[in-house]
Amino acid sequence: LHATTNPLIRLLGPDTANARWYLIDILTSEGTKDPVALYGIYDDAYRKVDGQWLIERTHIDFLWPERTYLGPRIPL
């Protein structure tokens, strides 16, 4: 399961935007006793090209099981 929740999307101009998404990622496999869980934050930058919104840059910080959050990589 790879789920993103609680998006915060901001339009910065007619062709640019940024966003923050929270990640819940759970991996289970046959024969594995315990699932692996990850929690994190995506910071994305978007650009509109030929009328279509595209991801220009993405960055993820993991919060659990080991915290490595360094702060937003794009202005929020």
VENKAMO-V634516 format. One record per residue. N is the residue number from 0. RES is the residue in one small letter. PSI is psi in radians with two decimals (* if undefined). BURIAL is + if it has 16 or more other ideal C-beta (glycine too) atoms within 10 Angstrom, else -. Layout:
# VENKAMO-V634516
((N,RES,PSI,BURIAL) (N,RES,PSI,BURIAL))
This chain:
# VENKAMO-V634516
((0,l,2.18,-) (1,h,1.79,-) (2,a,2.40,-) (3,t,2.48,-) (4,t,2.93,-) (5,n,1.00,-) (6,p,2.43,-) (7,l,1.86,-) (8,i,2.26,-) (9,r,2.23,-) (10,l,2.18,-) (11,l,-0.35,-) (12,g,-3.06,-) (13,p,-0.38,-) (14,d,0.15,-) (15,t,2.59,-) (16,a,2.86,+) (17,n,2.91,+) (18,a,2.74,+) (19,r,2.33,+) (20,w,2.50,+) (21,y,2.38,-) (22,l,2.36,+) (23,i,2.10,-) (24,d,2.07,-) (25,i,2.22,-) (26,l,2.17,-) (27,t,2.54,-) (28,s,2.68,-) (29,e,2.34,-) (30,g,-0.09,-) (31,t,2.24,-) (32,k,-0.79,-) (33,d,2.41,-) (34,p,2.76,-) (35,v,2.28,-) (36,a,2.42,-) (37,l,2.51,+) (38,y,2.45,-) (39,g,-3.06,+) (40,i,2.24,+) (41,y,2.34,+) (42,d,2.07,+) (43,d,2.62,+) (44,a,2.40,+) (45,y,2.63,+) (46,r,2.41,-) (47,k,2.11,-) (48,v,2.13,-) (49,d,0.72,-) (50,g,0.06,-) (51,q,2.31,-) (52,w,2.24,-) (53,l,2.65,-) (54,i,2.10,-) (55,e,-0.67,-) (56,r,2.50,-) (57,t,2.58,-) (58,h,2.45,-) (59,i,2.38,+) (60,d,2.29,+) (61,f,2.37,-) (62,l,-0.45,-) (63,w,2.41,-) (64,p,-0.31,-) (65,e,2.18,-) (66,r,2.12,-) (67,t,0.47,-) (68,y,2.20,-) (69,l,0.08,-) (70,g,2.92,-) (71,p,2.48,-) (72,r,-0.17,+) (73,i,2.64,+) (74,p,2.33,-) (75,l,*,-))
